Amino acid sequence: MGITYVDARNLVELRRDQFGGTAITLGRLNVFLHRGDLRVLRGLLAGDQAAQAWFAAYKWGDYADDFFRTVLKFDAVESIDFSDTEGATIIHDLSQNLPSKLKGRFDLAVDGGTLEHIFNYPAAVANLMRLVKVGGIAYTNGPCNNLCGHGFYQFSPDLMYRVFSIANGFEILFVRLEKTRYEPVVLTTRHPVYEVKDPREAGTRVKLITAVPVQIQAMARRINDCEPFETPMIQSDYAPDFEVREGGQSAMFHKIKSVIYHTLPHSVISRHVFGLYRRHKASLRNRRLYGRVW
């Protein structure tokens, strides 16, 4: 569990010119930044002497507490874990009901790679959401593709958009995918990052096929204190009001399918063409669904 370059950059951009408040992390997080990562982050905070001093003193794997205080300017930092092995300030099993005294207490709640390891994911992510006060931010980073076995789960963009929805008291600031090179992902530096479109807005399933590991990040602001998941969550294209948009997968796919079926023999060639088309639709090169951020 930790803060990587992508997490640090997302959080630095969120906190630019903001000061004070209390942050909480799921587990006590470490910070994993390569030399090139530090150069970029120092450039983003060139006028901040306290942040520059933290970057200069940074050592690989340092606990993130001082990063949150010094770089992100929080007054206080807490951590919640089911054991005190790593010095968490709050001991609680996130798959169990959150104590009332913790609900709505924090300006920022950060999951740096915990939720995929908790079997009861709906209960755990609901607790992440409950930790945040109205106006505060929930942030999560977890596995998306090619990390089978890392935890119990890998997550899709549709899940992030449905979890952090208005029905659950949140508005999405972004859902992003980070294309990495290695497993573990902390070995990769300055990963390419893509913003992902909401499947409901796109009018199609947002799929992804990659040859390398991919992480998913979501950041959302709490807009009211309603209880999460009182309304059952439904995958976008199974919702009664889901509308396939012009140019969406169904409309476009069937149009291309019709053309190919009328011009090519029903053979290996047609199957190959369909396969290539579907693979492109599920790639980060699909600019209709994915847009490069960095």
MOTA-V992705 format. One record per helix or strand of 3 or more residues. SS is the DSSP state (H for helix, E for strand). FROM is the first residue (numbers start at 1). LEN is the number of residues. If there is no record, write none. Layout:
ss:SS from:FROM len:LEN
ss:SS from:FROM len:LEN
This chain:
ss:H from:5 len:11
ss:E from:22 len:5
ss:H from:35 len:10
ss:H from:49 len:9
ss:H from:65 len:7
ss:E from:76 len:6
ss:H from:100 len:3
ss:E from:106 len:6
ss:H from:115 len:3
ss:H from:121 len:10
ss:E from:132 len:14
ss:H from:157 len:7
ss:H from:166 len:3
ss:E from:170 len:10
ss:H from:185 len:3
ss:E from:192 len:5
ss:H from:199 len:4
ss:E from:214 len:9
ss:H from:236 len:3
ss:H from:249 len:15
ss:H from:268 len:14
ss:E from:290 len:3
